[in-house]
């Protein structure tokens, strides 16, 4: 077994943890937030590149019994797709609720009769997250 297989998990954990350093320092300006997002995206795509270049299925094929537990790289990409669907849908729902909920609170404070209409718009934003979760469940069931 090659020695780089032992170092690969450490490299992946380091790529994931690097963007958290600026969060721990507490940088709060807009430029720092933009740099954090760019760094986080770069590290994410770096981890995806490591997953494509060094698939775990190749390591598991050498192990025999471990191969049935770990699975193939296609399954790994399927799980990654399910995670992306859930994460991006949750981010979209958060953006929708962040815009709709304050407006709904303002409308209800001015006219309490508008509660039913206002809550519908907030629930529509939450529906995005539920749809994303449903799609990720369907993806995982196909694996």
N, C-alpha and C positions, 0 to 999 in steps of 0.2 A: 504494500500500500504506500502510495506516495505521501511525502510529509506535508504537502500543501493542503491535503484534505483535513488535516488536523487544525491548521491555521485558518481555514475558510470560515468556520462559525465565529471565530474571534474578529475577523475582518468585517463580517456582516454586522455583528453587534456594535462594533466601533462606528461603522457607517451610519447606523441608526441613531447612536448616542451623540454624535458630533453636533447636530443642531440643538440639542438640549443644553449645551454649554452656555450659549448666549441667553437662553431662557433662565438658567440658574443665576447668571450675573444680573439679571433684571433690567436689561436695556428696554427703554419704553418709548423711544422716539419712532416716528414713522419710517425713517430710513433703516433703523435697526429691525423693525418688524418686516419690512420688505426684504432685507437681507436674510432674515430667518426663514421666510417663506421660500426664497430662492434656494437657500442652503438645504432646506428640508426636501424640496423637490429634487435637487441634484443627488442627495443621498438616497432618496427613494429609487430613482432611476439607476443609481449605482448598485443598489441591492438587487434590483430586477436584472441588471446586466450580469451580476454574479450568478444569479439563479439560472440564467440562460447559458452562460459560458461553462459553469460547473454544476450541472444538474445532480441532484442527490440520487437520482435513479442510477447513475453510472456507479456511484459508490455502493449503492445497495446491491447492484448486480454482482459485485464481488463477494458480498456477505452471505448469499444464499437465503437463509431464513429471514434476514433483515429485509430483503427485497420485498417480501410479501407485506411487511409492516409499513415500510416507508412509502412505497408506491412509485409511480413514474413521474417524470417531469411534466407530462401532460396533466396529471392530477394536480400537481403543484401549481401550474398555471391556472387551472380551474378554480382552485382555492383562492389564488391571488385575484382572479376576476370577481369572485363572490365578495371578497373583502373590499375591493374597489367599488363595487356596486353599492354595498352597504355604506361605506364611508362617504362617497360622493353624494348619495341620496340624503344622508344625515346632514351634510354640510349645506346642501340645497334647502332642506327643510329648515335648518337653523336660520338661513338668510331670509327665507319667506316669513317665518314666524317673527324674526327680528323687525321686519317691516310692518307686518299686519297687527301684531299684538299691541304695540303702543297706540296705533291708530284706533283699534277697537276699544281700548281703555278710554281714550279721549272721547270717542263717540258715545260710549255708554255713560260717561260722566256728564255729558251735556244732555243726553236724552236716554233715560233708562229703558225706554221701549225699544231701542235699537239693539238690545243685547243679542237677540236671536240672529239678526242679520250680521252682526259683528263677529260673533263666535264662529259662524260658517266660514268666514275668510281665514280665521286662525286654524280651523280644523283642516281646511284645504291645504294649507302649508304643511301640516303634520302628515297629511296623506302621502306626500312625496317620500317621506322616510319609510312609511309602511310599504309603499310600492317597491322601493329599493330592497327592503328586507325580504319581501316576497320573491323578487327576482333572484336574490342570492340564495334563498332556500331552494328554488327550482334549479339553479346551477349546481348546488351541492348534491341534490338528489340525482342529477345526471352523472355525477362522478361515481 
